Amino acid sequence: MISKTLFSHYQQTLKLGLPISIGQIGTIVLSFADTMMVGRYDTPSLAAASFVNSVFNLVIFLLIGYSFGLTPQVGALFGQGETASVGAAVRQALRANSLFAALLMLIMGVGYFFVDRMGQPESLLPLIRPYYLVILASMPFVMLFNVLRQLSDGTMHTKTAMWALWAGNALNILGNWLLIYGVGPFPELGLLGAGLSTLISRIFIVIWISAALLLERCYKPYLKGFFDVRFDWSELRRINAQSLPVSIQMGAETAAFTCCGVMAGWIGKVELAAFQVIMTVSTLGFMFYYSLASAMSIRVATFQGMKDWTQLERSARAGRDILLAVAVVASFVFYFFGPSLIGFFTKDAAVVQMAVMLIPGLIFYQYADAMQICYANALRGTAYVKPMAPIALVAYLCIGIPVGYLLGFIVDWKLNGLFLGLPAGLFTAAALFYYYFRKAMKRNLQASLS
């Protein structure tokens, strides 16, 4: 029987996490709409967009991971009632994240001059180049939103970012319609129009959340610290030490999926298409896991600041139970409706048949993904993030990819074997994140007793 205390943790985690999930649903809807609208314009534009977006997905996840390093600090200060310090922490993190984003943009800017050497058909280069530059120009606004939402989410106001995302995504879809196809007085820009619409919507999202933080009464206690704090290199180094391991963890995970996608292409075109479709379907579960785990991380960080270790452990347990429940629901959905979901993305009978064969592995994958996301975020909430980077490198790159290669090519299970490498890496990560979370809990208890 569930105790009243634990039930309260379920309620609070869902209250925080559902707005984050709803905001992410908007992002998924936008991704689907982008794909359909560009795909209906013409196939070369869709191919060019897929290439550029796959390149920038790694950058986006690195930026998200780096901003997540702020969660434990904001949560702890919020739990202690240090409102001015919360604002100051966000301002310092904004500076650190700006430097990190500038470094990534410099690397991607150099990469632009080597696009013609990345193995893409020469006929796509006139489409790839302008789209690449516009998406590159939108990266600072991705960074700004990621940092600013740490203030709203970390202070338990997760609906602020949700509304910003939905408004921006609606504007993006409208912009796509006007600029891709050239509706009314607007020029027909095709893929470039989709890129400009993305840039405009990302600027709009930053304006929306900035206005909310400046104008809504609930954020006023945090603004004094935000505007008064001075530049401090030592603080920036501390933030970097906290943020970089999380960024590496998310980047390594993304790199593992990208590598498996490349290896799927070695097997064949149908296998590559099936892999891409099944990974797109899997984002439906991933979206909820990460949203709810982010809420759990905020609560863990808050109790860390309050030094309430009992409630911290209960909040982590509640998060684990919720994510397992969502994984069970996702498994049923994929088991009973998987073929229909796959058919939504492709009508190619060979691709559908191949993707359907991956559904048992996809169900197994749900529990691995849910648990590694759960304990990665629990560990992040305790601010004990140093082990996250080596765990990611070992689990995702040294286990996930080699196991996939072994089963796919050596054992010759082909795509089924390659796909099973992903849950192998994720389960390894989950076990290691759990071990270090328990270690962090023991360290907290020992510190409180000394």
N, C-alpha and C positions, 0 to 999 in steps of 0.2 A: 504494500500500500504506500502511495506517495505521501510524504509528509507535507504539511502546510508550507514549511519553509522552502522545500524543494519546488513545490508547485508555484510559489511566488517567483522563484528564479526562472521557471519556464515562462511565466507570464511576462516578466520584465525583459527576458531575452527576445521573445517574440515581438514584444512591443517595440523594441529597438530595431530588431532585424528585419521585420516585414517592410517598413518603408525603404530600407536599403535594397531589399529584394525587388520591390515594386519599381524603384529607380533603375535597377539592372534589367528588369523586364523591358523597360523602355529602350535601353541600349540594345538588347537582343532584337526587339522589333525593328529598331533602326537598321541594324546589321542585315536583317532579312530584307527590309525594304530597299536598302542600298543595292544589295545583290540583285534583287528582282528588277529594279528600275534601270540599273546599268546593263544588266543582262538583256533586257528587252530592247535597249538602244542598239547594241550590237555585241557580238561575241568577242572581237578583239579588245573592246573596252573592258569587258568583264575579266578577260585574261590579264590585262595590264593592271587593273585594280586589284586583282587577287595577289599578284606579285608584290606590288607596293605595300598593300596592307599586311601581307605576311612579314615583310621586312620591318615595318614600323610596329607590329604587334610586340616584338621583343623590346623595343624602346619604351612603349607604353607600359608594359609590365615592369620594366626596370624602374620607371618613374613612379608607378603605383607602389612598388615595394619600398622604394626609398622614402616615400611620404608616410608609409605605414610605420616607419621607425619612430614617428612622433606619437603614436597612439599610447604607449605606456606612460610617457611623460605627461601628456594632457590628461589622461585618465587618473593618474596618481595625484596630480595637482588639483584636479576637480574634486577628487575624493577628500582632499585635505581642505577644501574650501578656499584655495589660493587663486582667486579669480584673476587678479592682475598678473600673476605668474603664468597662468594659462595663456593669456594674450601675448606676453613676452616670449613664451616658448614657441608659439605659432609664428611670431615675427622672425625669430632667429632661424626657425626651420624653413621659413620662406626664403631666407637668404641662402641657406645651405642647399636647398632644393634647386634654387636658381642656378647656382654654380654647377651642380650635378647635371641639370638640364642643358646648360651651355656646353658642357663637355660632350654630352651625347649628341647634341646638335652639330658640334664641330666634326665629330666622327662621321655622322650621317651626311654632313655637307661634303666631306672629302669623298665619301662613298658615292655621291652623285656622279662624280667624274669617272667612276668605274662601272656605271650601270651597264654599259655596252659589253663588259667582260663577265657579266653574271649569268651567261648562258641563256638569255632570253632571245626570242626570235627578233631579227632586225626590224621586221615590219611593225613590232610593238613599241619600239623605242620612241617614236614621236608622240605616242600616247603616254608612255611611262614617265618621260622626263618632266613635263609640266605638272603632272599629277603628283609626282614625287616631291617637287619643290613646294607645292601648296600644302601638302600634308606635313612636310618638314616645318613650314611656317606656323602650323597649328600646334606644334608640340609645347611651346611655352604656356599656352592656355590650358593644355592638359595638365601640366605641372601645377599651375596656379589653382585650378579647381581641386586637384588632389590634396593640396596643402590646406586650402581654405575649408574644405569639408571636414578636415580633422578637427577644426574648432567646433563646427556644428555637431558632427557625430560624437566627438569626444565629450561634449557637454550634454549628451542625451537628446539632442534635437535633430534626429535623423531625417525628419520630413523636409527640412530645408533643402538638402541636396537632392532628395527625391523629386521635389517640384522643379528644381533647376534643371535636372536631367530630362524630365518629361517635356518641359517647355522648349528646351534646346533641341531635343529630338524631333518634336513636332515641327519646329522651324526648319530643321535639316531636311525632313521629308518634303515640306513645301518648297524649299529651295531647290531640291533635286528636280522636282516636277517642273519648276519654272526654268531652271538653267540647263538641265540635261536636254530637254526637248524643245526649249525656246518658245514658251507659252507667252502670248500677247506681245508686249514690247521687249521682252527679254530675249537675248541672243541664244541660239542653239549651240551650246558649248560641249555637249556630250560628257565624256569622262572629266574634263576640266571643270565643267559645271558642278559635277558631284563633289569634286575636291574643294571648290570655292564654297559650296554649301556647307561642307563639313567645317571649314575654317570659320565661316560666319557663325555657325551654330556654337562652336567651341568658345568663340569670343563672347557670344550672347550668354552662355552658361556662366562664364566667369563674372560678367556684369550682374547677372541675376543673383548669384550667391553673395557677391560683394555688397550689393544693395541690401540684401536681407541681413547680413552681418552688421552693416552700418545703421540700419533703420529700425530693426526689430528690437523691442525693449529688452528681451531676454539676453541679448548679447552685449548690452552696454557695460556691464561690470568687467568684461574682458578687454574692452577697447583701450582703456587707459594704459594697461601694460603693453598692448600691441604697439601703440604709437610712441611710447616713452622709452622703450628699450634701445640701448646703444649697441653698435656693432662690436662683436666680441669674437676674436679668432678662436680662443680656447673653447668657447661654447659651440662654435661651428664644428670644431674638431670632435667634440663630444657627440654632437648630433650625427656627424658622419659615422662615428664608430657604432652608433646605435642603429643607423639607417642602412648602411651598406650591406651588412649580412642579410637583412630581409630582402633587399633589392637583388642580391646575388641568388638568394633562394628562389625567388619568383622568376628571375631570368634563366636560371639553370633548368627549372621545370619547363618553361616555354621552349628552351633550346632542345630539351629531350623530345618534346612533341614534334618540333620541327624536324629533327633528325629522323624520327620514325616515319614522318611523312615523306622525307627524301628516300628512305629505304623502301617504302611502299611503292614508290615510282620505279625502283629497280626491278620489282616483280612484274609490273605491267601498268598500263594506263587505266584499265578497269579497276585494278587493286588500289591505285592511287586515288581514283575518284571515290571508291567505296570507303577508303580510310578517311578522306576529307568529309564525306557525308556523315559517317558515324561519329567523328569528332565534333561536328556541328551539332548533331543530336545530343551528344553528351554535355554540351554547354547548358542545356536545360537543367540538369542536376547540379552542375558546377556553380551556376549562378546562385542557386539557393544555398548551397553549402557555404560559399564564400561570404554571402551576405549575412547569414545567421552566425557564422563563425566570427565575423567582424564585430557583430554585436556582443558576442561572448567575450571577445578580446577587450572591448571597451569596459565591460563589467569586471573582468579580471583585473585590468589596470586600475580601475577605481578602488577595488578592495585592496589591491597592492598598496595604493597610496594611504588607505585607512589602516593598513596593517591588520586587517581582519582576515586571517588565514583560513578560518572555518568557512566563511562566506565565499572566499575566493575559490576554495576547492568545490563548494557546492555549485557555484556559478559555472565552473568548468564541467562538472558532471552533468548539469542541466543542458549545457551546450552540446556535450557528447550525445546525450539521449535524444535531443531534438534532431541532430544531424543524422543519427542512425535511423530515426523514424522517417525522415525525408528520404534517405537512401532506400528504405523498404518501399515507400510509395513510388519512387522513381523506378525501382526494379519492376514493380507491377505494371507501371505505365509502359516501360520499354518492352516487357514480355508480351503484353496484350496488344499494344498499339505501335510497337516498333516498326513493323512493315509499312504501316500507314504514314508514320512520321518520315520514314526514309523516302517513300513515294512522293512526299511533298517537295523534296529537294531534287529529285531526278526521276525521269520517266524511262531511262535506259534500263531495260530488263536485266542485262548482265550486271550492271552496277547494283541494282536493287537486290538481286540474288546474292551477290558477294557480300553486300552490307548486312543483309539479314543473317548470314552465317556468323557475323561478329556479335550478334545480340547476346548470346550467353557470356561472352567475354566482357561485353559492355555492362552486364548486370554485376558480374564479379568486380569490375572496375569501380562501380558506384561506392562500395564499402571501403575500398582502398582510398579513393579520392576523398570521401567524407571524413575518414579518420585522420588522414595526413593533414587535411585543411584544419580540422578541429584542433589537433595538438600543436600545429605550427602557430595558430592564432592564440592558443592558450599560453604557449611559451613566449610569444611576442608580447602578450599582456603583462607578463611578469618582468619584462625588460631584460630577460636573460637571453639575448639574441646572438651572442657570439658563436654558439655551436651551429646556428642555422645554415650558414654558408657551407661549412665542410659536410654537414649532413646532406645538403642538397647535391653537392658535387658527387658524393659517394652514392647516394640512393638513385638519383635520376640519371647521372651520366656514367657511373661506374657499374651500376647494377641494371637499371632499366633498359638502357640501350644495348649492352652486351647480351642480356637475357633475350631481348627481342631478336637480335641478330642470330643468336644460337638457335632459338626455336624456329625462327622463320627460314633461315638459310642452311644451317648445319643439320638440324633435325628434319628440315624440309616441310614444316607445317605451313610454310608460306605466310600469307597475310594473317591467319589466325595466330600463328606462333609469334609473329612480329608484334601484333597487338597485345598479346599477353605479357610482353616485356614491360608495358606501362604499369599495370597493377602490381607487378613484381617490384618495380622501383617505388611505387607509391606506398605499398605496405611496409617496405623497408624504412621509408621516410617516416611513416606513421609511428612505427615501433621506436625509432630513435628520438623523434620529437617527444613521444610520451615519456621515454626514459629521462630526458633532460628536463621535462616539465616536473616530474616527480623529484628530480634532483634540486630544481629551483625551489620547490615547496619545502624540502628538507632544509635547504640553506636559509630560507625565510624563518622557519621555526627555530633553528639554531641561533640565528641573529637576534630573535626576539627574546630568547632565554638568556643570552649572554649579557 
